[in-house]
Amino acid sequence: MAVSKKVVLAVVVGAFAAFIGHAYVRIQKLRLVDRELPVKHLNCHYLQGIDYGAEDITILKDGLAFLSTGLKFYALPSFSDDPGKMYILDLLHPRPTPVELQIRGDLDLSSFNPHGISAYTDPADDSVYLFVVNHPEDKSQVEIFRYVAEDTLEHLKTIIHPLLHDVNDVLAIGVESFYATNTGYFQNEVLQLLSIVLNWPWCEVVFYSPDEVRVAANGILGGNGINMSPDQKYIYVSDILDHEVDVFERQEGERLVFIKSVGVGTLCDNIDVDQKTGDLWLGCHPNSAKLLPFNPEDPPGSEILKIQNIHSEHPVVTQEYIDDGHIIMGSTIAAPYEGKLLIGSAFHKALYCDLK
């Protein structure tokens, strides 16, 4: 009997050790720990006053760009204890300079922690609404603002719902309706790590409206950026852990039908879409082992991708900008406009670049 117990114990210990080994190898593979890239720069300069990241950027058709700054999220580095802020930038100005947006209304600005953002222009009266993912005290909620003046946002509403439990990014499709991605499926960190190790793609895209809230799509290992095609027929979601961009067809009743995935070979964060060409631009992390844990002596790099002809049989994925972290660390978004490109980061700087 004693021998039998020893055999069982040995088997259990061996199986556990094998699982730990498998988990380590898988996590290292997902994080792209051995990836090193040569730099590829554009003609860029820093945006004045953006010193603590611009995690997401969205640009209106008239060249007004909104930036979310000062994100504190999970174990990512943060260089400031101040609350997050929103900025606006006029890309049609001869010398575009970010201006901090004043926020009025019933919102606790002392815990404001903006993440993904999206703008919606109401065709009825051209009013501009800004949707902002907010993480006050590590919670997840979506704030809806109306842009009312050159430097002012009016807070209208806070959206909290059990399905919106770990929101990363948002895509506005109406005055009070949107899609949102959840970073993880489980709220428990141990279970979330286990789901990644076991390759459980359970992350969800959630549809929200005042009349209905439901899961619109799933099958995602790590939900991140979300955006829409210029004709509004397709939704794009960055699966950061699977190193893919998922394409969904938007059907009647806001039903999303999976079409395909496009491999990108890196950890892509937010997505912006060129409204003229339909090209996707992505801010990516070439090697997340340098992002977490953070080492200023060996900083995390930045990688900007462009996807052309994403709906064809052979989409073209190109690297448009690469840095080793000495100019910009941890890129999260690349937003083009009329030959210019804004590059934002999770916690560092933001760049204004010339594509011509």
C-alpha positions in Angstrom: 0.0 0.0 0.0 2.9 2.3 0.9 4.5 1.6 -2.5 1.3 2.3 -4.2 0.9 5.7 -2.5 4.5 6.6 -3.5 3.7 5.7 -7.1 0.6 7.9 -7.2 2.5 10.8 -5.6 5.3 10.5 -8.1 2.8 10.5 -11.0 1.0 13.5 -9.6 4.3 15.4 -9.0 5.5 14.5 -12.5 2.2 15.6 -14.1 2.3 18.9 -12.2 5.9 19.5 -13.2 5.0 18.8 -16.9 2.1 21.2 -16.7 4.3 23.9 -15.2 6.8 23.4 -18.0 4.2 23.5 -20.6 2.7 26.7 -19.1 6.1 28.4 -19.0 6.9 27.5 -22.7 3.4 28.7 -23.8 3.6 32.0 -22.0 7.0 32.7 -23.3 5.8 32.0 -26.9 2.8 34.2 -26.5 5.0 37.0 -25.2 7.5 36.8 -28.1 10.3 36.9 -25.6 13.1 36.3 -28.1 11.9 38.8 -30.7 14.3 41.6 -31.6 13.6 44.0 -34.5 15.8 46.5 -36.4 14.6 50.0 -36.1 12.6 51.6 -38.9 11.8 55.3 -38.3 9.7 58.0 -39.9 10.1 61.7 -39.8 8.5 62.3 -36.3 8.6 64.6 -33.4 7.1 64.4 -29.9 3.7 65.9 -29.2 4.1 68.7 -26.6 2.8 68.0 -23.1 2.1 64.3 -23.7 4.5 62.7 -21.2 2.4 59.9 -19.6 1.2 58.0 -22.6 -1.7 58.4 -25.1 -3.1 54.9 -25.0 -5.8 55.6 -27.6 -6.4 58.2 -30.3 -9.4 58.7 -32.5 -9.6 61.3 -35.3 -12.7 63.0 -36.7 -13.2 63.6 -40.4 -12.5 67.3 -39.8 -9.0 66.6 -38.4 -9.8 66.9 -34.7 -8.0 64.2 -32.7 -8.9 63.0 -29.2 -6.3 61.4 -27.0 -6.6 59.5 -23.7 -3.6 59.9 -21.4 -2.3 58.8 -18.0 -3.6 55.2 -18.0 -2.9 53.0 -15.0 -3.7 49.4 -15.9 -2.7 46.1 -14.4 1.1 46.0 -13.8 2.0 48.4 -16.6 4.4 51.1 -15.6 3.1 54.5 -14.7 5.2 57.6 -14.5 2.6 59.8 -12.8 0.3 59.6 -9.8 -2.1 62.2 -11.3 -5.5 61.2 -12.6 -5.8 60.6 -16.4 -6.7 63.3 -18.8 -8.2 63.8 -22.2 -6.6 66.0 -24.9 -7.7 67.4 -28.3 -5.4 68.1 -31.2 -6.3 70.0 -34.4 -4.4 68.3 -37.2 -5.4 71.1 -39.7 -3.5 73.7 -37.6 -0.1 74.6 -39.0 1.5 73.6 -35.7 -0.8 71.1 -34.0 -0.5 71.2 -30.2 -2.4 69.1 -27.7 -4.9 71.0 -25.6 -6.2 69.5 -22.3 -10.0 69.1 -22.4 -12.0 70.4 -19.5 -14.6 68.0 -18.2 -17.8 69.2 -16.7 -20.6 67.2 -15.2 -21.1 64.5 -12.6 -17.8 62.5 -12.9 -15.2 61.9 -10.3 -12.1 63.3 -12.0 -9.8 62.4 -9.1 -10.1 58.7 -10.1 -10.5 59.2 -13.9 -8.4 56.6 -15.6 -9.1 56.6 -19.4 -8.3 53.7 -21.6 -9.8 52.9 -25.1 -11.9 55.7 -26.8 -14.2 56.1 -29.7 -16.1 59.0 -31.3 -19.5 59.1 -32.8 -21.0 62.0 -34.9 -24.7 62.1 -34.8 -25.9 62.6 -38.4 -29.1 64.4 -37.2 -27.2 67.5 -35.9 -23.5 66.7 -36.2 -23.1 66.6 -32.5 -19.9 64.7 -31.5 -20.1 62.1 -28.7 -16.9 60.6 -27.1 -17.0 57.2 -25.5 -14.2 56.5 -23.0 -13.4 53.3 -21.2 -12.7 54.3 -17.6 -11.0 52.3 -14.8 -11.6 54.1 -11.5 -10.1 52.1 -8.7 -9.5 49.2 -11.1 -13.1 49.0 -12.1 -14.5 48.9 -15.7 -17.1 51.3 -17.0 -17.8 53.4 -20.1 -18.3 57.1 -19.9 -20.2 59.0 -22.6 -19.4 62.6 -23.2 -20.6 65.3 -25.6 -18.0 67.5 -27.2 -19.5 71.0 -26.6 -16.7 73.5 -27.2 -13.2 73.9 -28.3 -11.8 72.6 -25.1 -14.7 71.1 -23.2 -16.4 67.7 -22.7 -19.8 67.4 -21.0 -20.2 64.2 -19.1 -23.6 62.6 -19.9 -23.7 59.1 -18.6 -21.7 56.2 -17.0 -22.4 52.7 -18.2 -21.8 49.8 -15.8 -22.9 46.3 -16.5 -21.8 42.8 -15.4 -20.9 41.9 -19.0 -18.6 44.9 -19.2 -16.3 43.5 -16.4 -12.8 44.0 -18.0 -13.2 46.5 -20.8 -10.3 47.4 -22.9 -11.7 49.3 -25.9 -14.9 50.6 -27.2 -16.5 51.3 -30.6 -19.3 53.8 -30.7 -22.1 53.1 -33.2 -24.8 55.4 -31.9 -25.5 58.2 -29.3 -25.8 55.6 -26.5 -24.8 52.3 -28.2 -21.5 50.7 -28.7 -19.4 47.5 -28.9 -16.7 46.8 -26.3 -14.0 44.3 -25.9 -13.1 42.5 -22.6 -9.4 41.9 -22.0 -10.1 38.7 -20.2 -13.0 36.3 -19.5 -12.3 35.6 -15.8 -12.1 38.3 -13.2 -9.9 36.0 -11.0 -6.3 36.5 -12.1 -5.3 32.9 -11.5 -8.2 31.6 -13.6 -7.4 34.1 -16.3 -3.8 32.9 -16.5 -5.0 29.3 -16.6 -7.3 30.1 -19.5 -4.4 31.5 -21.4 -2.2 28.5 -20.7 -4.9 26.1 -21.7 -5.7 28.2 -24.8 -9.4 28.9 -23.9 -10.4 31.6 -26.3 -13.4 32.8 -24.2 -13.0 36.6 -24.3 -16.0 38.5 -25.7 -17.2 41.4 -27.7 -20.2 42.9 -25.9 -22.9 44.9 -27.6 -24.5 47.6 -25.5 -27.6 49.7 -26.1 -30.2 51.2 -23.6 -32.6 48.4 -24.7 -30.3 45.4 -24.9 -26.9 44.2 -23.6 -25.5 40.9 -24.8 -22.4 39.0 -26.0 -22.0 39.8 -29.7 -19.0 37.6 -30.4 -16.5 35.4 -28.6 -13.7 32.9 -29.5 -11.0 35.5 -28.6 -8.0 34.7 -26.4 -7.1 38.2 -25.5 -9.5 41.0 -26.5 -8.0 44.4 -27.2 -8.6 47.1 -29.9 -11.8 47.3 -31.9 -12.8 49.3 -34.9 -15.0 49.4 -38.0 -14.6 49.5 -41.8 -15.5 52.8 -43.5 -18.7 51.3 -45.0 -19.6 50.2 -41.4 -20.2 46.6 -42.6 -17.3 44.9 -40.8 -15.9 45.0 -37.3 -12.2 44.4 -36.6 -10.9 43.1 -33.2 -7.3 42.7 -32.2 -6.7 39.3 -30.4 -3.4 40.4 -28.8 -2.5 37.0 -27.4 -3.2 35.1 -30.6 -1.3 37.6 -32.6 -4.2 38.1 -35.0 -6.9 40.5 -36.1 -10.3 39.0 -36.3 -12.8 40.1 -38.9 -16.6 40.0 -38.2 -19.4 40.9 -40.5 -22.0 43.2 -38.9 -25.5 41.9 -39.6 -29.0 43.1 -39.0 -29.8 43.4 -35.3 -26.1 44.1 -34.5 -25.2 40.4 -34.9 -21.5 39.8 -35.5 -20.6 36.8 -37.7 -16.9 35.7 -37.8 -15.4 35.9 -41.2 -11.6 35.2 -40.8 -8.5 36.0 -38.8 -5.4 37.7 -40.2 -2.1 36.8 -38.6 0.1 39.8 -37.7 3.0 38.0 -35.9 3.1 40.5 -33.0 1.1 41.7 -30.0 -1.2 44.3 -31.5 -3.2 46.7 -29.3 -5.5 49.3 -30.7 -6.8 49.6 -34.3 -7.4 52.6 -36.4 -8.9 52.6 -39.9 -8.0 54.9 -42.7 -11.4 56.3 -43.8 -10.3 56.8 -47.4 -8.4 53.5 -48.2 -9.8 51.2 -45.6 -6.3 50.2 -44.4 -5.9 49.1 -40.8 -3.2 50.7 -38.7 -2.2 49.0 -35.5 0.0 50.0 -32.5 1.8 46.8 -31.3 4.2 45.5 -28.7 7.1 43.6 -30.5 8.2 41.8 -27.3 6.0 42.0 -24.2 8.7 40.5 -22.0 10.2 43.9 -22.0 6.9 45.5 -21.2 6.3 43.4 -18.1 8.4 43.6 -16.0 9.6 47.1 -17.0 13.4 47.7 -17.1 14.4 51.3 -18.1 17.8 49.9 -19.2 16.2 47.6 -21.7 12.9 49.4 -22.6 9.9 47.9 -24.4 9.9 48.7 -28.1 7.2 49.9 -30.5 5.9 48.5 -33.7 3.4 50.0 -36.1 1.7 47.8 -38.7 -0.5 48.5 -41.7 -2.9 45.9 -43.2 -4.0 46.5 -46.7 -6.8 44.6 -48.6 -7.8 42.8 -45.4 -10.9 41.4 -47.1 -9.0 39.8 -49.9 -7.5 36.3 -50.0 -4.1 37.8 -49.5 -4.0 40.8 -47.1 -0.7 42.7 -47.1 0.8 43.3 -43.6 3.7 45.7 -43.5 5.8 47.2 -40.7 5.6 51.0 -41.1 7.5 52.0 -37.9 9.8 50.2 -35.5 11.6 51.6 -32.5 13.7 49.8 -29.8 12.1 51.9 -27.0 14.6 54.7 -27.0 12.3 57.1 -28.8 8.9 55.7 -27.8 8.1 52.8 -25.5 5.0 50.5 -25.7 3.1 51.8 -28.7 -0.6 51.1 -28.6 -2.2 53.1 -31.4 -1.3 54.5 -34.8 -3.9 56.9 -36.3 -3.4 58.3 -39.9 -4.9 61.5 -41.3 -4.1 63.2 -44.6 -0.5 62.0 -44.8 0.2 62.4 -41.1 0.4 59.7 -38.4 -0.2 60.0 -34.7 1.5 57.3 -32.6 0.4 56.8 -29.0 1.8 54.7 -26.2 0.6 53.0 -23.0 2.6 55.1 -20.6 5.3 57.0 -22.4 5.1 59.7 -25.2 3.2 60.4 -28.4 4.6 61.1 -31.8 3.4 63.2 -34.7 4.8 61.8 -38.0 5.0 62.6 -41.6 4.0 59.8 -44.0 4.9 61.6 -47.2 
